[in-house]
Amino acid sequence: MTDPKTIEVTAADLPLHCPMPGQSAWNSHPRVFLPIEDKGEVRCPYCSTVYKLTGPVKHGHH
């Protein structure tokens, strides 16, 4: 088994969803929005991609 892919994201990528624009078509699944703001990291329940938030997030960002 291989390790899941890890993608670093910033506040500009919020609200975060997977798959993100530019990901390969073979990895497509229904778009799911992922709550990353509280813990700074989240795993997609469909493809197991791990997203890590880098940099600050402005308060009240939605």
C-alpha positions as CSV (number, residue, x, y, z in Angstrom):
1,M,0.0,0.0,0.0
2,T,1.3,3.4,-0.9
3,D,1.1,6.5,1.3
4,P,-1.7,9.0,0.4
5,K,-0.8,12.1,-1.5
6,T,-0.3,15.2,0.6
7,I,-1.2,18.7,-0.8
8,E,-0.4,21.9,0.9
9,V,-3.1,24.6,0.6
10,T,-3.4,28.2,1.7
11,A,-6.3,30.5,2.7
12,A,-6.7,31.3,-1.0
13,D,-7.9,27.7,-1.6
14,L,-10.7,28.0,0.9
15,P,-13.4,26.8,1.0
16,L,-11.4,23.6,0.4
17,H,-12.8,20.9,-1.8
18,C,-11.6,17.6,-3.3
19,P,-10.9,17.0,-6.1
20,M,-9.2,20.4,-6.6
21,P,-8.9,22.0,-10.0
22,G,-6.1,20.5,-12.0
23,Q,-6.1,17.1,-10.4
24,S,-6.0,14.2,-12.9
25,A,-9.4,13.0,-14.3
26,W,-8.7,9.4,-13.3
27,N,-8.8,10.5,-9.7
28,S,-12.2,12.1,-10.0
29,H,-14.9,11.5,-7.5
30,P,-17.9,13.6,-6.3
31,R,-16.8,17.0,-5.1
32,V,-16.7,17.1,-1.3
33,F,-16.0,20.2,0.8
34,L,-13.4,19.5,3.6
35,P,-13.3,21.3,6.9
36,I,-9.6,22.1,7.3
37,E,-9.7,25.4,9.3
38,D,-9.9,24.0,12.8
39,K,-7.2,21.4,12.8
40,G,-5.1,22.5,9.8
41,E,-5.2,19.1,8.2
42,V,-7.9,16.9,6.7
43,R,-8.1,13.7,4.7
44,C,-10.5,13.2,1.8
45,P,-12.9,10.4,2.6
46,Y,-13.0,9.3,-1.1
47,C,-9.4,9.3,-2.3
48,S,-7.4,9.6,1.0
49,T,-5.5,12.7,-0.2
50,V,-4.3,14.6,2.8
51,Y,-4.5,18.4,2.7
52,K,-2.3,20.6,5.0
53,L,-3.1,24.2,5.6
54,T,-0.1,26.5,5.5
55,G,-0.1,30.2,6.5
56,P,-2.7,32.2,8.4
57,V,-6.5,32.1,7.9
58,K,-8.4,35.3,8.4
59,H,-11.0,35.1,11.1
60,G,-14.5,34.9,9.7
61,H,-13.3,33.4,6.4
62,H,-16.0,31.3,4.7
